[in-house]
């Protein structure tokens, strides 16, 4: 392959970075050849972000060297990195919504003519760049009007506009729909053909194998090895990442469904603009089964979950939870009726980030015994509960009194799952329970969900990941434009058929 | 085994408290220091001797038993009002209305204190004193409940509404003190109420000093507020709503009720500041007696990092400065107004703590936060 002969344009040698109590990068070596996609793969906390922040000038390494085109360089700030042709697209975009694309792109390196901003020159350049790399970005559009996928391209153009020939993409597909991700891969290929080199950060194994020329795997601050997609498969990459064999397929016994724990009939919900986004749907979840709700994001799943858990007003229909009338009841009553809820947005709803893990682990039952007696919190019980759950659910933290905001995403989700599953619940509503998590955490959470099912709890699983739906569900309901267009046993479902249903084809 | 587990669990918590306590105090302490230095420069520029000025300030605030006693007298309303604002902040509410709530508390306490005997009700001090104080607490609580209710039910912003409530309260107070409640002693020309009954007064702790039991009460209330916030389910709800209202709703907390309760308790504390001033110090309410406490309280809450212990320390500091200023002026002819400048500087440095961190090269906490994310610690 030509890539093997291409010159190395960026190399990092023996990068070491120590943070209080943690060796984030331990003599890490990494190099990037011209025109290649070199993926950096690793679990949350493996040291990927630290390495990239060193390469982008955000952190100063304790030791080690960076060479660009064979010349040693030292970065004291991102400015130096940009001057050396390095561009970074962060996971969270750094764009100003009310500015146009061109204004966002020139921000920080404004082009002026006679002291006046020269928007037209910038627009022209953006158009040219957009054309060269097939980016299809309109310089005059307002950023707030653009879908996420296009906003990401604006970030890419921004880097190219600053003459970047090395692009660092930090988990770029985390925010994209599958279609948008495919488009991004097209763009990445186009960029590399033109000689741009790409550092691709991800923990999604399928896409890593699809897009990379080389893959470097990191674990606990060290490089485990560098390989190519030709030499490995998903299971092997996962094992390198986690350091042990990972069961990617969920092993489960046949379900033994019992009585319905949730029955929903003619259920309607409106979104915040007053548009009906869940339209008279009916379904049942039985004890001991997982009902998966498949669907492309934005087809009413979020509103459905919120209305079922008391966070959103119910517009019509009826909900029976655990044989009790529960239509439009407040969260407290639903919780007491046996509802467990792993919310879609763990940082907004699921956790109080500045609070200690111990407090977050009793967030829904803080007023009950043993956590409180006569309105006074019982620290011993709270402490004991958190230590037990941290142990049982393998939350990686030095202490229960670390604030939840300091945990990695996977560990944050484990705190929520631990809290919800440790209560005496009859129904678990799990909305995107593994979004943004690494392989080890996904495996763990999947295992816990199946475990709960086998203990006779009914599970309503809502997920945009078709693989997740297929791996966990006993029955699959497909949502499209606020309606359930089909419900089928998981054994009879296949990807193609579900994909078609999710896209709106009618079920026959 | 269980024994061992227990010691290993409690040990790091206590040292952790100490460390986090000292960490929290570092920036406010440096802010005060910086403000004093800048204030000293201002004094020097104005032709004064900053060392003599500060010596006078310290002499006036701590130089004698009487000076210390006066400092506590000044600090007392600051503690109550500072707790009021800090309590609101803990619940995510910015109660700018402490000034009005305090005024109403004072008016109500005075009314009960002189009014009941006029109506022929004769109560022993054990009953009368608490009744008078509670009257002020209720008045402040009700006055704050209105903006709390507006926020909970209609989303009306408490900052706007508490400011508006201040105007209403202050004007009503002015009317009452000039009209229906005016002391009609023929010798009186100012807007003030008659003196409250002897049996409605809180006594001083020692004869010949104004140091009164109200200050001790303020300390006890600070402990009570700490207990409510960190040891009770109500406090847990208030802090949860204040930190993440979405998560509070998810957890089943009735967010609207908590907003109202937070405002009521906040207002009650401000009202108590007013009623203690009346029952323990002035024995009446007079227009202009309690002006500015409610606004200084915001600075005190910020300087005290919204923690009851911090509020007490900040109140003592503000009390000492207000009290020592007279001695400073007497000794050095530097006007007492310099104290307002120093207080403003303290507030500036506490609010814009990046300046303090920059001057003293304090590593930004946030930096550490970013670094440790993803590492589970």
Interface residues (C-beta under 8 A of the other chain):
Chain A: X19 X20 X21 X22 X24 X44 X45 X49 X309 X310 X311 X330 X331 X332 X333 X335 X341 X343 X348 X349 X350 X351 X352 X353 X354 X355 X359 X363 X364 X366 X367 X372 X375 X376 X377 X383 X387 X395 X396 X397 X398 X399 X401 X402 X405 X406 X407 X408 X409 X411
Chain B: X9 X12 X13 X16 X230 X231 X232 X233 X234 X235 X236 X237 X239 X240 X243 X244 X246 X247 X248 X249 X250 X251 X252 X253 X254 X368 X369 X371 X372 X373 X374 X375 X376 X377
